[in-house]
Amino acid sequence: MAGTSNAACASCRFFDEHKLNAAAASGGQGLCRFNPPVSQPAPEAKGLWPVVAAQDWCGHFTAEMTAAE
């Protein structure tokens, strides 16, 4: 895919680093804020944002979605 050299989640404006979980932050994981939270099977459970690795990437990537430097 052309232009995917920078298509890592860490370079996306919708990538939100785990700030509350030091182990996750040091492991390069974060939350994908592109789509709404994913609902859970139990009715009383809260929706969760998908957890992604900093080096992951998805088909939504475009140059316009890169994070502000």
C-alpha positions in Angstrom: 0.0 0.0 0.0 1.5 3.3 -1.0 2.1 5.8 1.8 1.7 3.3 4.7 5.3 3.9 6.0 3.8 6.4 8.5 0.5 4.6 8.8 1.1 3.5 12.4 -1.6 4.2 15.0 0.9 6.2 17.0 1.0 8.8 14.2 -2.8 9.0 14.0 -4.6 12.0 15.5 -7.2 9.5 16.9 -4.6 7.5 18.9 -4.9 8.1 22.6 -2.1 6.8 24.8 -3.0 4.9 27.9 -2.1 7.4 30.6 -3.8 5.7 33.5 -2.1 2.3 33.0 1.7 2.7 33.1 2.3 -0.8 31.9 0.2 -0.3 28.8 1.8 3.1 28.1 5.3 1.6 28.3 4.2 -1.2 26.0 3.2 1.2 23.3 -0.6 0.6 23.5 -3.4 3.1 23.3 -7.0 3.6 22.5 -8.4 4.1 19.0 -10.8 7.1 19.2 -11.8 6.9 15.5 -15.0 5.0 16.0 -17.3 5.1 19.0 -16.7 2.7 21.9 -17.6 -1.0 21.3 -20.6 -2.2 23.4 -20.2 -5.1 25.7 -22.4 -8.2 26.0 -23.7 -7.5 29.4 -26.4 -4.8 29.5 -24.9 -3.1 32.6 -21.4 -3.0 31.1 -19.9 0.2 29.7 -18.7 0.5 26.1 -14.9 0.3 25.6 -12.6 2.0 23.2 -10.6 -0.5 21.1 -7.1 -1.0 22.5 -4.4 -0.9 19.7 -0.7 -1.1 19.6 1.3 2.0 18.6 2.7 0.1 15.6 -0.7 -1.1 14.4 -2.5 0.5 11.5 -5.9 0.4 9.8 -7.6 1.1 6.5 -8.8 4.5 7.8 -5.3 6.0 7.6 -4.8 9.1 5.4 -2.1 11.8 5.5 -4.8 14.2 6.9 -5.3 11.9 9.9 -1.7 12.3 11.2 -1.3 13.7 14.6 -0.3 17.3 15.0 3.5 17.6 15.7 
